[in-house]
Amino acid sequence: MFLPFRKITHTFLFNSCLFLLLIVGIQNSSNRNKVDFLFDKTVDLPIGFILGTSFISGTILGSLFTINFGNKN
């Protein structure tokens, strides 16, 4: 029962640390680009921030897909 909770906690803690390092490291980036959504565009964002948040969200979703919430009785 505690294994999925522990795995989720570790995943979010690790990715939060990565996100903080990304925010600190990206401050002097000068290459900026807009992200195209279906109906609108975002403000100019650093390319490293776009790639970093994409990686972080992928690791969170990937770790959540591997959790088995079924009963082990």
N, C-alpha and C positions, 0 to 999 in steps of 0.2 A: 504494500500500500504506500509506503513512504518512498519507494524507488522512483515512481513517476514524478512525485512532488520534488524530490531531490534533484532529479535530472532537469526539470523545468527551471528550478531555482539556479542551478549551476549555469544553465544556458543563458538565462537572462542576465545573471551577474557578469559572466564572461563577455557577452555582447554589449552590455552597458559600458564596461571598461573599454572595449574596442571603440565604441561610439565616442566616449570622452577623449580618447587619444586621437580619433579622427577629427574632432572639433578643434582640438588644440593644434594639431599638425597642419590643418588646412587653412589657417588664418592668413598666410602669406601667398596663397595661390593666386595667380593672375589669369590663368586660363579659365574662362567662364563660358557656359553654354545654357540654352534653355531646354527643358524637357517638354516634349509634345505629348499631351494627353489627347483623348478623343475629341474633346470640345474646346480645349483651351491650352495655353502654354504657361509655364511657370516663370518666375523671375530668373534672372541670370544666376546660376549656381556654379560653383567650381566643379570641374569635371571629376576631380578626386573625391569630392563629397558625394556626387551621384554614384560613382562606382563603389565607394565605401558603404553607403547605405544600402545599395543593392546587395552587396556581399553579406552584410549583417542580417538583413531581412531573409536572405536565402538560408543562412545558417540557422536562424531561429525556426523557420518553417521546416527545414530538413530535419532538425532534431525533434520537432514535435510530431512529425510523421512516423518516426521510429518508435514512439512510445506505445506500448501495448496496455490498454486500460482494462482488458478483460480479466475475469476472475481466474485464479490459478488453482482452484479447488480440484 
